[in-house]
Amino acid sequence: MVTLLTAGCETIYFERGASNVARATSQRQWHHGGGIFGLIEFSNPYDPKARCADSEWQAVKVDLTFLTGLVGALVPYGIYTPWEVGVVCRQ
């Protein structure tokens, strides 16, 4: 049962350059995408440049967490799949 509940979590991490010059930010939000089996995006594209106004973005992390997976599982037929997206900005 526990294996079934945790099997859907995943992370996609896009990194740009050396990671030792970055600082973590708290700019995480849900991306409402993957509608109708991934054919339709409900949210606008995530723009890391807009999240790092005073510096360049270092990395973008996209998570299918337990909570977003649970919400997606409650909506039938794969109509809605939310993701949690965050950005790491350079210092």
C-alpha positions in Angstrom: 0.0 0.0 0.0 2.8 2.5 0.9 4.6 1.6 -2.3 1.5 2.4 -4.3 1.1 5.8 -2.6 4.7 7.0 -3.1 5.3 5.5 -6.6 4.1 8.7 -8.5 6.5 11.3 -7.0 9.2 12.6 -9.3 11.5 15.5 -9.8 12.9 17.2 -12.9 15.9 19.5 -12.3 17.2 21.8 -15.0 20.6 23.3 -14.1 22.6 26.0 -15.8 26.4 26.4 -15.1 28.1 25.7 -11.8 25.7 25.0 -8.9 28.0 26.4 -6.2 27.1 30.0 -7.0 23.4 29.7 -6.3 21.1 30.5 -3.4 17.8 28.8 -2.8 14.6 30.9 -3.2 11.2 30.4 -1.8 9.6 31.1 -5.1 7.6 27.9 -5.6 4.2 27.7 -7.2 1.9 25.2 -8.7 1.9 24.8 -12.5 -1.4 23.7 -13.8 -0.4 21.6 -16.7 -0.8 18.2 -18.2 -4.5 18.6 -18.9 -6.2 15.9 -21.0 -3.3 13.5 -20.8 -0.7 16.2 -21.3 -2.1 17.7 -24.4 -3.3 21.1 -22.9 -1.4 23.4 -20.5 -3.7 25.4 -18.2 -1.0 27.7 -16.8 1.2 30.1 -18.7 4.8 28.9 -19.3 7.0 29.3 -16.2 9.5 32.1 -16.7 12.5 31.8 -14.5 13.9 35.2 -15.7 10.8 36.9 -14.2 11.4 35.1 -10.8 15.0 36.3 -10.6 14.6 40.0 -11.3 18.0 41.1 -10.0 20.1 38.1 -11.2 20.1 35.2 -13.6 18.4 31.9 -12.9 20.6 29.0 -11.9 18.2 26.1 -11.8 14.6 25.2 -12.2 13.1 22.3 -10.2 9.8 20.7 -11.2 8.2 18.3 -8.7 5.3 15.9 -8.8 4.9 15.8 -5.0 2.6 13.7 -3.0 0.1 16.5 -2.7 0.1 17.4 -6.4 -0.1 13.7 -7.3 -3.0 13.3 -4.9 -4.9 16.2 -6.4 -4.2 14.9 -9.9 -5.4 11.4 -8.9 -8.7 12.8 -7.5 -9.6 14.3 -10.9 -10.8 11.5 -13.2 -9.5 10.5 -16.6 -6.1 12.4 -16.4 -7.9 15.8 -17.1 -5.7 17.7 -14.6 -2.1 17.1 -13.4 -0.6 19.9 -11.3 3.2 20.2 -10.7 5.1 22.3 -8.2 7.8 24.5 -9.8 10.6 26.4 -8.1 13.6 28.4 -9.2 17.1 28.9 -7.8 18.7 32.3 -8.6 22.4 33.3 -8.7 23.8 35.5 -6.1 
